[in-house]
Amino acid sequence: QVQLAESGGGLVQAGGSLRLSCAASGSGFIINTMAWYRQAPGAQRELVADVSSGGSTNYVDSVKGRFTISRDNAKNTVYLQMNSLKSEDTAVYYCGAGGFGMPPAYWGKGTLVTVSS
């Protein structure tokens, strides 16, 4: 079984930055893709960005140029650097992990990001 633990959320003013981290732990697992999703109040969960074990990345249009996803395979950790934050980025951010091209098989509990305008 795999456990994902997010950290780094909080309250920030619009235009500010935050860095989220997600560490995977457990045994006997193989993860290809690690991703960040978010869910705003009253909205569906959406993919923000993902990164494959080979380093290929994918971003939702609304965060391109502002967010950067990165990964440390040796530490089984994925990061999300969020710059130029906007109030519409306010959401619970979830870490997900799984196979290539597949929906996440494992989820973290989420970390709240609140951007004040």
Summary of the structure (lengths in Angstrom):
residues: 117
radius of gyration: 13.4
end to end distance: 40.0
largest distance: 44.2
contacts: 344
relative contact order: 0.32
helix: 8%
strand: 54%
